[in-house]
Amino acid sequence: MYSLEVEAEFSAAHAIVLRGVREVTHGHNWHVRCEVEGPALDPEGLLCDFHALEAALARVIAPFRNADLNATAAFASTNPTAEHVAKHIAEELLARIPKGVRLVAVRVTEAPRCVAVYRPVAHR
C-alpha cells in the first residue's frame, strides 16, 4: 500500500457555539493535511500526482481563505468547529481525487497541538 500526504493552510475566523453560547469571532491560521492511499502505482510510478492533489485541496479551501467561516455556504447551518471543517474538506475532496485512490484522513489544526481528524467511512 502506498500513501501520500499534502498540506495547505489558510487564515480564517470563526465563532463556534459552546453549550448554547456563541464565542466571540476570532481568527486562526488553519493547517490542513490530507492523506490518500492506494495499492498500485501508475505506469509512471505515481500513486497520483502531488500537484493534482494539492490543486484539489486548494480548490476546496479557497472559499475559506481570509473569510469568516460562519458566513460561508459550508457553515451557514453548521457550527464551524475544527471537526466540522475537517469533515467538510474530506467530503469535498472525495469527488476530486483520482479513481483508485482512497482518502484516508483529513487533519485540521486550528491552533498548535489542537488537531481534529476526520476519516471517511466510504471507500472508493
N, CA, C and O atoms as a GROMACS GRO file, in nm:
protein
  496
    1MET      N    1   0.085  -0.118   0.000
    1MET     CA    2   0.000   0.000   0.000
    1MET      C    3   0.090   0.124   0.000
    1MET      O    4   0.188   0.131   0.073
    2TYR      N    5   0.054   0.219  -0.083
    2TYR     CA    6   0.126   0.346  -0.091
    2TYR      C    7   0.038   0.455  -0.033
    2TYR      O    8  -0.084   0.447  -0.038
    3SER      N    9   0.101   0.557   0.023
    3SER     CA   10   0.023   0.672   0.070
    3SER      C   11   0.098   0.801   0.042
    3SER      O   12   0.221   0.804   0.035
    4LEU      N   13   0.021   0.907   0.025
    4LEU     CA   14   0.075   1.041   0.004
    4LEU      C   15   0.004   1.135   0.099
    4LEU      O   16  -0.111   1.112   0.138
    5GLU      N   17   0.073   1.241   0.136
    5GLU     CA   18   0.012   1.347   0.214
    5GLU      C   19   0.046   1.480   0.151
    5GLU      O   20   0.158   1.501   0.105
    6VAL      N   21  -0.051   1.570   0.148
    6VAL     CA   22  -0.027   1.708   0.108
    6VAL      C   23  -0.080   1.798   0.217
    6VAL      O   24  -0.170   1.761   0.293
    7GLU      N   25  -0.022   1.916   0.225
    7GLU     CA   26  -0.062   2.011   0.327
    7GLU      C   27  -0.094   2.145   0.265
    7GLU      O   28  -0.041   2.181   0.160
    8ALA      N   29  -0.181   2.218   0.331
    8ALA     CA   30  -0.214   2.355   0.290
    8ALA      C   31  -0.252   2.431   0.417
    8ALA      O   32  -0.271   2.372   0.523
    9GLU      N   33  -0.261   2.561   0.403
    9GLU     CA   34  -0.306   2.640   0.516
    9GLU      C   35  -0.385   2.759   0.467
    9GLU      O   36  -0.372   2.802   0.353
   10PHE      N   37  -0.467   2.810   0.555
   10PHE     CA   38  -0.545   2.929   0.525
   10PHE      C   39  -0.573   3.002   0.656
   10PHE      O   40  -0.573   2.941   0.763
   11SER      N   41  -0.596   3.130   0.645
   11SER     CA   42  -0.634   3.211   0.761
   11SER      C   43  -0.784   3.237   0.751
   11SER      O   44  -0.834   3.275   0.645
   12ALA      N   45  -0.854   3.215   0.862
   12ALA     CA   46  -0.998   3.237   0.866
   12ALA      C   47  -1.042   3.257   1.009
   12ALA      O   48  -0.977   3.213   1.104
   13ALA      N   49  -1.154   3.324   1.022
   13ALA     CA   50  -1.215   3.346   1.153
   13ALA      C   51  -1.335   3.254   1.169
   13ALA      O   52  -1.390   3.203   1.071
   14HIS      N   53  -1.375   3.233   1.293
   14HIS     CA   54  -1.498   3.162   1.322
   14HIS      C   55  -1.543   3.196   1.463
   14HIS      O   56  -1.466   3.251   1.543
   15ALA      N   57  -1.667   3.164   1.491
   15ALA     CA   58  -1.723   3.178   1.626
   15ALA      C   59  -1.811   3.057   1.646
   15ALA      O   60  -1.922   3.050   1.593
   16ILE      N   61  -1.763   2.961   1.724
   16ILE     CA   62  -1.842   2.840   1.745
   16ILE      C   63  -1.936   2.858   1.864
   16ILE      O   64  -1.916   2.943   1.950
   17VAL      N   65  -2.038   2.776   1.865
   17VAL     CA   66  -2.134   2.778   1.974
   17VAL      C   67  -2.097   2.665   2.070
   17VAL      O   68  -2.090   2.549   2.032
   18LEU      N   69  -2.072   2.702   2.196
   18LEU     CA   70  -2.037   2.607   2.301
   18LEU      C   71  -2.142   2.613   2.410
   18LEU      O   72  -2.165   2.718   2.471
   19ARG      N   73  -2.206   2.499   2.435
   19ARG     CA   74  -2.310   2.491   2.538
   19ARG      C   75  -2.415   2.601   2.522
   19ARG      O   76  -2.460   2.661   2.620
   20GLY      N   77  -2.452   2.626   2.396
   20GLY     CA   78  -2.556   2.724   2.366
   20GLY      C   79  -2.513   2.868   2.359
   20GLY      O   80  -2.595   2.956   2.333
   21VAL      N   81  -2.384   2.894   2.384
   21VAL     CA   82  -2.334   3.031   2.382
   21VAL      C   83  -2.234   3.046   2.268
   21VAL      O   84  -2.139   2.969   2.256
   22ARG      N   85  -2.256   3.148   2.186
   22ARG     CA   86  -2.166   3.172   2.074
   22ARG      C   87  -2.042   3.248   2.122
   22ARG      O   88  -2.054   3.351   2.190
   23GLU      N   89  -1.926   3.197   2.086
   23GLU     CA   90  -1.800   3.264   2.119
   23GLU      C   91  -1.789   3.396   2.044
   23GLU      O   92  -1.865   3.424   1.952
   24VAL      N   93  -1.694   3.476   2.085
   24VAL     CA   94  -1.656   3.595   2.011
   24VAL      C   95  -1.584   3.548   1.885
   24VAL      O   96  -1.505   3.453   1.890
   25THR      N   97  -1.610   3.612   1.774
   25THR     CA   98  -1.541   3.577   1.650
   25THR      C   99  -1.391   3.600   1.668
   25THR      O  100  -1.347   3.705   1.715
   26HIS      N  101  -1.315   3.500   1.628
   26HIS     CA  102  -1.170   3.507   1.641
   26HIS      C  103  -1.107   3.431   1.524
   26HIS      O  104  -1.172   3.346   1.463
   27GLY      N  105  -0.980   3.460   1.496
   27GLY     CA  106  -0.914   3.400   1.381
   27GLY      C  107  -0.812   3.295   1.416
   27GLY      O  108  -0.761   3.288   1.528
   28HIS      N  109  -0.783   3.213   1.316
   28HIS     CA  110  -0.679   3.110   1.327
   28HIS      C  111  -0.604   3.102   1.195
   28HIS      O  112  -0.654   3.142   1.090
   29ASN      N  113  -0.484   3.052   1.202
   29ASN     CA  114  -0.413   3.006   1.084
   29ASN      C  115  -0.434   2.855   1.081
   29ASN      O  116  -0.367   2.781   1.153
   30TRP      N  117  -0.526   2.811   0.998
   30TRP     CA  118  -0.566   2.671   0.990
   30TRP      C  119  -0.466   2.595   0.904
   30TRP      O  120  -0.428   2.641   0.796
   31HIS      N  121  -0.424   2.480   0.951
   31HIS     CA  122  -0.334   2.392   0.874
   31HIS      C  123  -0.412   2.265   0.842
   31HIS      O  124  -0.476   2.206   0.929
   32VAL      N  125  -0.405   2.225   0.716
   32VAL     CA  126  -0.479   2.109   0.669
   32VAL      C  127  -0.381   2.008   0.611
   32VAL      O  128  -0.293   2.043   0.533
   33ARG      N  129  -0.397   1.883   0.650
   33ARG     CA  130  -0.317   1.774   0.593
   33ARG      C  131  -0.413   1.669   0.541
   33ARG      O  132  -0.503   1.624   0.612
   34CYS      N  133  -0.393   1.631   0.418
   34CYS     CA  134  -0.478   1.533   0.352
   34CYS      C  135  -0.392   1.410   0.321
   34CYS      O  136  -0.283   1.423   0.265
   35GLU      N  137  -0.441   1.291   0.358
   35GLU     CA  138  -0.369   1.167   0.330
   35GLU      C  139  -0.455   1.078   0.240
   35GLU      O  140  -0.572   1.055   0.266
   36VAL      N  141  -0.392   1.029   0.132
   36VAL     CA  142  -0.457   0.934   0.043
   36VAL      C  143  -0.372   0.809   0.034
   36VAL      O  144  -0.252   0.812   0.065
   37GLU      N  145  -0.434   0.698  -0.008
   37GLU     CA  146  -0.359   0.574  -0.023
   37GLU      C  147  -0.416   0.493  -0.137
   37GLU      O  148  -0.529   0.514  -0.183
   38GLY      N  149  -0.336   0.399  -0.182
   38GLY     CA  150  -0.380   0.308  -0.286
   38GLY      C  151  -0.281   0.194  -0.299
   38GLY      O  152  -0.166   0.206  -0.258
   39PRO      N  153  -0.325   0.083  -0.357
   39PRO     CA  154  -0.241  -0.037  -0.364
   39PRO      C  155  -0.144  -0.040  -0.481
   39PRO      O  156  -0.051  -0.121  -0.481
   40ALA      N  157  -0.164   0.046  -0.580
   40ALA     CA  158  -0.083   0.034  -0.701
   40ALA      C  159  -0.039   0.171  -0.752
   40ALA      O  160  -0.105   0.272  -0.730
   41LEU      N  161   0.074   0.170  -0.821
   41LEU     CA  162   0.125   0.290  -0.886
   41LEU      C  163   0.088   0.288  -1.033
   41LEU      O  164   0.066   0.182  -1.091
   42ASP      N  165   0.081   0.406  -1.092
   42ASP     CA  166   0.053   0.414  -1.235
   42ASP      C  167   0.181   0.379  -1.312
   42ASP      O  168   0.286   0.357  -1.251
   43PRO      N  169   0.175   0.373  -1.446
   43PRO     CA  170   0.293   0.336  -1.524
   43PRO      C  171   0.414   0.428  -1.504
   43PRO      O  172   0.528   0.390  -1.532
   44GLU      N  173   0.388   0.550  -1.455
   44GLU     CA  174   0.499   0.644  -1.429
   44GLU      C  175   0.554   0.631  -1.288
   44GLU      O  176   0.647   0.703  -1.250
   45GLY      N  177   0.498   0.538  -1.209
   45GLY     CA  178   0.546   0.516  -1.073
   45GLY      C  179   0.484   0.607  -0.970
   45GLY      O  180   0.543   0.630  -0.864
   46LEU      N  181   0.366   0.659  -0.999
   46LEU     CA  182   0.298   0.751  -0.907
   46LEU      C  183   0.168   0.691  -0.856
   46LEU      O  184   0.096   0.625  -0.930
   47LEU      N  185   0.139   0.713  -0.730
   47LEU     CA  186   0.006   0.681  -0.678
   47LEU      C  187  -0.092   0.781  -0.739
   47LEU      O  188  -0.196   0.742  -0.793
   48CYS      N  189  -0.058   0.907  -0.729
   48CYS     CA  190  -0.126   1.016  -0.801
   48CYS      C  191  -0.029   1.134  -0.799
   48CYS      O  192   0.067   1.136  -0.723
   49ASP      N  193  -0.056   1.230  -0.881
   49ASP     CA  194   0.031   1.348  -0.892
   49ASP      C  195   0.012   1.437  -0.769
   49ASP      O  196  -0.099   1.478  -0.739
   50PHE      N  197   0.121   1.466  -0.699
   50PHE     CA  198   0.115   1.555  -0.584
   50PHE      C  199   0.048   1.688  -0.621
   50PHE      O  200  -0.036   1.739  -0.546
   51HIS      N  201   0.084   1.741  -0.738
   51HIS     CA  202   0.031   1.871  -0.778
   51HIS      C  203  -0.120   1.867  -0.799
   51HIS      O  204  -0.190   1.962  -0.765
   52ALA      N  205  -0.170   1.757  -0.853
   52ALA     CA  206  -0.315   1.743  -0.873
   52ALA      C  207  -0.386   1.737  -0.738
   52ALA      O  208  -0.492   1.796  -0.720
   53LEU      N  209  -0.328   1.666  -0.644
   53LEU     CA  210  -0.386   1.655  -0.510
   53LEU      C  211  -0.381   1.791  -0.439
   53LEU      O  212  -0.478   1.830  -0.374
   54GLU      N  213  -0.270   1.861  -0.451
   54GLU     CA  214  -0.258   1.995  -0.392
   54GLU      C  215  -0.361   2.090  -0.454
   54GLU      O  216  -0.422   2.170  -0.384
   55ALA      N  217  -0.379   2.081  -0.585
   55ALA     CA  218  -0.475   2.169  -0.654
   55ALA      C  219  -0.617   2.139  -0.608
   55ALA      O  220  -0.696   2.232  -0.588
   56ALA      N  221  -0.650   2.012  -0.592
   56ALA     CA  222  -0.784   1.975  -0.544
   56ALA      C  223  -0.808   2.032  -0.404
   56ALA      O  224  -0.914   2.087  -0.377
   57LEU      N  225  -0.709   2.017  -0.317
   57LEU     CA  226  -0.721   2.070  -0.181
   57LEU      C  227  -0.733   2.222  -0.185
   57LEU      O  228  -0.813   2.280  -0.111
   58ALA      N  229  -0.656   2.288  -0.270
   58ALA     CA  230  -0.661   2.434  -0.280
   58ALA      C  231  -0.800   2.481  -0.324
   58ALA      O  232  -0.850   2.582  -0.273
   59ARG      N  233  -0.863   2.409  -0.418
   59ARG     CA  234  -0.997   2.446  -0.462
   59ARG      C  235  -1.100   2.431  -0.349
   59ARG      O  236  -1.191   2.512  -0.336
   60VAL      N  237  -1.082   2.328  -0.268
   60VAL     CA  238  -1.177   2.304  -0.158
   60VAL      C  239  -1.167   2.413  -0.052
   60VAL      O  240  -1.269   2.459   0.000
   61ILE      N  241  -1.046   2.455  -0.019
   61ILE     CA  242  -1.031   2.553   0.090
   61ILE      C  243  -1.037   2.697   0.041
   61ILE      O  244  -1.040   2.789   0.123
   62ALA      N  245  -1.040   2.720  -0.090
   62ALA     CA  246  -1.041   2.857  -0.144
   62ALA      C  247  -1.151   2.945  -0.083
   62ALA      O  248  -1.123   3.061  -0.052
   63PRO      N  249  -1.275   2.896  -0.066
   63PRO     CA  250  -1.378   2.983  -0.008
   63PRO      C  251  -1.352   3.024   0.137
   63PRO      O  252  -1.416   3.116   0.188
   64PHE      N  253  -1.261   2.957   0.203
   64PHE     CA  254  -1.234   2.985   0.343
   64PHE      C  255  -1.122   3.086   0.364
   64PHE      O  256  -1.109   3.142   0.473
   65ARG      N  257  -1.041   3.109   0.262
   65ARG     CA  258  -0.925   3.199   0.277
   65ARG      C  259  -0.970   3.340   0.317
   65ARG      O  260  -1.050   3.403   0.248
   66ASN      N  261  -0.916   3.388   0.428
   66ASN     CA  262  -0.944   3.522   0.480
   66ASN      C  263  -1.094   3.548   0.495
   66ASN      O  264  -1.141   3.660   0.474
   67ALA      N  265  -1.166   3.446   0.532
   67ALA     CA  266  -1.312   3.456   0.546
   67ALA      C  267  -1.354   3.433   0.691
   67ALA      O  268  -1.276   3.387   0.774
   68ASP      N  269  -1.478   3.467   0.718
   68ASP     CA  270  -1.544   3.429   0.843
   68ASP      C  271  -1.616   3.299   0.809
   68ASP      O  272  -1.712   3.301   0.732
   69LEU      N  273  -1.573   3.187   0.865
   69LEU     CA  274  -1.632   3.058   0.831
   69LEU      C  275  -1.783   3.057   0.855
   69LEU      O  276  -1.856   2.991   0.782
   70ASN      N  277  -1.829   3.127   0.957
   70ASN     CA  278  -1.973   3.132   0.986
   70ASN      C  279  -2.052   3.191   0.870
   70ASN      O  280  -2.171   3.161   0.855
   71ALA      N  281  -1.988   3.272   0.788
   71ALA     CA  282  -2.057   3.339   0.676
   71ALA      C  283  -2.042   3.263   0.544
   71ALA      O  284  -2.095   3.308   0.442
   72THR      N  285  -1.973   3.150   0.544
   72THR     CA  286  -1.957   3.073   0.421
   72THR      C  287  -2.075   2.978   0.403
   72THR      O  288  -2.140   2.940   0.500
   73ALA      N  289  -2.100   2.940   0.279
   73ALA     CA  290  -2.210   2.847   0.250
   73ALA      C  291  -2.194   2.715   0.324
   73ALA      O  292  -2.292   2.657   0.370
   74ALA      N  293  -2.071   2.669   0.337
   74ALA     CA  294  -2.046   2.540   0.402
   74ALA      C  295  -2.092   2.538   0.547
   74ALA      O  296  -2.129   2.432   0.600
   75PHE      N  297  -2.089   2.652   0.612
   75PHE     CA  298  -2.120   2.657   0.755
   75PHE      C  299  -2.238   2.749   0.787
   75PHE      O  300  -2.249   2.800   0.898
   76ALA      N  301  -2.324   2.769   0.690
   76ALA     CA  302  -2.443   2.852   0.710
   76ALA      C  303  -2.533   2.795   0.818
   76ALA      O  304  -2.598   2.870   0.891
   77SER      N  305  -2.538   2.662   0.828
   77SER     CA  306  -2.623   2.599   0.930
   77SER      C  307  -2.548   2.494   1.011
   77SER      O  308  -2.609   2.410   1.078
   78THR      N  309  -2.415   2.498   1.005
   78THR     CA  310  -2.332   2.403   1.078
   78THR      C  311  -2.231   2.479   1.163
   78THR      O  312  -2.168   2.573   1.116
   79ASN      N  313  -2.216   2.439   1.288
   79ASN     CA  314  -2.119   2.500   1.378
   79ASN      C  315  -1.979   2.478   1.319
   79ASN      O  316  -1.939   2.363   1.300
   80PRO      N  317  -1.902   2.584   1.290
   80PRO     CA  318  -1.774   2.568   1.223
   80PRO      C  319  -1.660   2.525   1.317
   80PRO      O  320  -1.559   2.594   1.330
   81THR      N  321  -1.679   2.411   1.380
   81THR     CA  322  -1.575   2.355   1.466
   81THR      C  323  -1.464   2.296   1.379
   81THR      O  324  -1.485   2.275   1.259
   82ALA      N  325  -1.350   2.271   1.435
   82ALA     CA  326  -1.241   2.208   1.360
   82ALA      C  327  -1.284   2.071   1.307
   82ALA      O  328  -1.246   2.032   1.197
   83GLU      N  329  -1.365   2.000   1.385
   83GLU     CA  330  -1.414   1.869   1.341
   83GLU      C  331  -1.501   1.882   1.216
   83GLU      O  332  -1.486   1.805   1.122
   84HIS      N  333  -1.591   1.980   1.217
   84HIS     CA  334  -1.677   2.001   1.100
   84HIS      C  335  -1.598   2.052   0.981
   84HIS      O  336  -1.628   2.016   0.867
   85VAL      N  337  -1.497   2.134   1.004
   85VAL     CA  338  -1.411   2.181   0.895
   85VAL      C  339  -1.340   2.061   0.831
   85VAL      O  340  -1.335   2.051   0.708
   86ALA      N  341  -1.286   1.972   0.913
   86ALA     CA  342  -1.218   1.853   0.860
   86ALA      C  343  -1.314   1.766   0.779
   86ALA      O  344  -1.278   1.718   0.671
   87LYS      N  345  -1.433   1.745   0.830
   87LYS     CA  346  -1.532   1.663   0.759
   87LYS      C  347  -1.572   1.727   0.627
   87LYS      O  348  -1.580   1.658   0.525
   88HIS      N  349  -1.596   1.856   0.627
   88HIS     CA  350  -1.634   1.926   0.504
   88HIS      C  351  -1.524   1.913   0.398
   88HIS      O  352  -1.552   1.882   0.283
   89ILE      N  353  -1.401   1.937   0.438
   89ILE     CA  354  -1.290   1.926   0.343
   89ILE      C  355  -1.282   1.785   0.288
   89ILE      O  356  -1.264   1.767   0.167
   90ALA      N  357  -1.295   1.685   0.374
   90ALA     CA  358  -1.289   1.546   0.329
   90ALA      C  359  -1.400   1.515   0.229
   90ALA      O  360  -1.374   1.456   0.124
   91GLU      N  361  -1.521   1.556   0.260
   91GLU     CA  362  -1.633   1.527   0.171
   91GLU      C  363  -1.617   1.594   0.036
   91GLU      O  364  -1.653   1.537  -0.067
   92GLU      N  365  -1.564   1.715   0.035
   92GLU     CA  366  -1.540   1.784  -0.091
   92GLU      C  367  -1.425   1.721  -0.170
   92GLU      O  368  -1.428   1.717  -0.293
   93LEU      N  369  -1.324   1.672  -0.099
   93LEU     CA  370  -1.210   1.608  -0.167
   93LEU      C  371  -1.247   1.474  -0.230
   93LEU      O  372  -1.191   1.436  -0.333
   94LEU      N  373  -1.341   1.404  -0.170
   94LEU     CA  374  -1.377   1.271  -0.220
   94LEU      C  375  -1.412   1.272  -0.368
   94LEU      O  376  -1.379   1.179  -0.441
   95ALA      N  377  -1.479   1.376  -0.413
   95ALA     CA  378  -1.519   1.385  -0.553
   95ALA      C  379  -1.405   1.431  -0.643
   95ALA      O  380  -1.417   1.426  -0.766
   96ARG      N  381  -1.295   1.474  -0.585
   96ARG     CA  382  -1.187   1.534  -0.664
   96ARG      C  383  -1.062   1.448  -0.674
   96ARG      O  384  -0.973   1.479  -0.754
   97ILE      N  385  -1.052   1.343  -0.596
   97ILE     CA  386  -0.929   1.262  -0.602
   97ILE      C  387  -0.943   1.156  -0.711
   97ILE      O  388  -1.054   1.114  -0.743
   98PRO      N  389  -0.832   1.113  -0.766
   98PRO     CA  390  -0.836   1.017  -0.877
   98PRO      C  391  -0.897   0.883  -0.837
   98PRO      O  392  -0.891   0.843  -0.721
   99LYS      N  393  -0.956   0.816  -0.934
   99LYS     CA  394  -1.008   0.680  -0.913
   99LYS      C  395  -0.893   0.590  -0.871
   99LYS      O  396  -0.779   0.608  -0.916
  100GLY      N  397  -0.922   0.494  -0.786
  100GLY     CA  398  -0.820   0.401  -0.739
  100GLY      C  399  -0.740   0.452  -0.622
  100GLY      O  400  -0.654   0.382  -0.569
  101VAL      N  401  -0.768   0.577  -0.581
  101VAL     CA  402  -0.701   0.638  -0.466
  101VAL      C  403  -0.807   0.661  -0.360
  101VAL      O  404  -0.914   0.714  -0.389
  102ARG      N  405  -0.778   0.622  -0.238
  102ARG     CA  406  -0.872   0.635  -0.127
  102ARG      C  407  -0.828   0.746  -0.033
  102ARG      O  408  -0.710   0.756   0.003
  103LEU      N  409  -0.923   0.830   0.006
  103LEU     CA  410  -0.894   0.934   0.105
  103LEU      C  411  -0.892   0.869   0.242
  103LEU      O  412  -0.994   0.815   0.287
  104VAL      N  413  -0.779   0.872   0.308
  104VAL     CA  414  -0.762   0.810   0.439
  104VAL      C  415  -0.809   0.903   0.550
  104VAL      O  416  -0.887   0.864   0.637
  105ALA      N  417  -0.760   1.027   0.547
  105ALA     CA  418  -0.791   1.120   0.656
  105ALA      C  419  -0.763   1.263   0.614
  105ALA      O  420  -0.680   1.290   0.527
  106VAL      N  421  -0.836   1.352   0.679
  106VAL     CA  422  -0.807   1.495   0.672
  106VAL      C  423  -0.785   1.542   0.814
  106VAL      O  424  -0.868   1.521   0.902
  107ARG      N  425  -0.671   1.606   0.836
  107ARG     CA  426  -0.635   1.658   0.968
  107ARG      C  427  -0.638   1.810   0.961
  107ARG      O  428  -0.579   1.870   0.871
  108VAL      N  429  -0.706   1.871   1.055
  108VAL     CA  430  -0.716   2.016   1.059
  108VAL      C  431  -0.662   2.064   1.194
  108VAL      O  432  -0.709   2.020   1.299
  109THR      N  433  -0.565   2.152   1.188
  109THR     CA  434  -0.507   2.212   1.309
  109THR      C  435  -0.552   2.357   1.313
  109THR      O  436  -0.521   2.435   1.223
  110GLU      N  437  -0.625   2.392   1.417
  110GLU     CA  438  -0.669   2.532   1.428
  110GLU      C  439  -0.577   2.611   1.521
  110GLU      O  440  -0.575   2.734   1.515
  111ALA      N  441  -0.503   2.543   1.605
  111ALA     CA  442  -0.408   2.606   1.695
  111ALA      C  443  -0.300   2.501   1.726
  111ALA      O  444  -0.328   2.381   1.716
  112PRO      N  445  -0.181   2.543   1.762
  112PRO     CA  446  -0.076   2.445   1.792
  112PRO      C  447  -0.124   2.338   1.890
  112PRO      O  448  -0.182   2.369   1.995
  113ARG      N  449  -0.100   2.214   1.855
  113ARG     CA  450  -0.132   2.097   1.937
  113ARG      C  451  -0.282   2.071   1.950
  113ARG      O  452  -0.325   1.995   2.038
  114CYS      N  453  -0.362   2.133   1.864
  114CYS     CA  454  -0.508   2.112   1.864
  114CYS      C  455  -0.549   2.066   1.725
  114CYS      O  456  -0.568   2.147   1.634
  115VAL      N  457  -0.562   1.934   1.709
  115VAL     CA  458  -0.585   1.875   1.578
  115VAL      C  459  -0.714   1.795   1.578
  115VAL      O  460  -0.738   1.713   1.667
  116ALA      N  461  -0.797   1.819   1.477
  116ALA     CA  462  -0.918   1.739   1.455
  116ALA      C  463  -0.892   1.652   1.332
  116ALA      O  464  -0.838   1.700   1.232
  117VAL      N  465  -0.930   1.526   1.339
  117VAL     CA  466  -0.908   1.433   1.229
  117VAL      C  467  -1.042   1.374   1.187
  117VAL      O  468  -1.122   1.332   1.270
  118TYR      N  469  -1.066   1.373   1.055
  118TYR     CA  470  -1.185   1.308   1.000
  118TYR      C  471  -1.139   1.201   0.904
  118TYR      O  472  -1.061   1.226   0.812
  119ARG      N  473  -1.190   1.079   0.926
  119ARG     CA  474  -1.160   0.964   0.839
  119ARG      C  475  -1.290   0.920   0.773
  119ARG      O  476  -1.379   0.869   0.841
  120PRO      N  477  -1.304   0.940   0.642
  120PRO     CA  478  -1.428   0.899   0.574
  120PRO      C  479  -1.452   0.749   0.588
  120PRO      O  480  -1.359   0.669   0.582
  121VAL      N  481  -1.576   0.713   0.605
  121VAL     CA  482  -1.613   0.573   0.617
  121VAL      C  483  -1.618   0.508   0.480
  121VAL      O  484  -1.575   0.394   0.462
  122ALA      N  485  -1.670   0.583   0.383
  122ALA     CA  486  -1.685   0.527   0.247
  122ALA      C  487  -1.549   0.506   0.183
  122ALA      O  488  -1.459   0.589   0.195
  123HIS      N  489  -1.536   0.394   0.116
  123HIS     CA  490  -1.412   0.363   0.044
  123HIS      C  491  -1.438   0.374  -0.104
  123HIS      O  492  -1.547   0.343  -0.152
  124ARG      N  493  -1.339   0.419  -0.176
  124ARG     CA  494  -1.353   0.432  -0.321
  124ARG      C  495  -1.299   0.310  -0.388
  124ARG      O  496  -1.300   0.301  -0.511
   0.00000   0.00000   0.00000
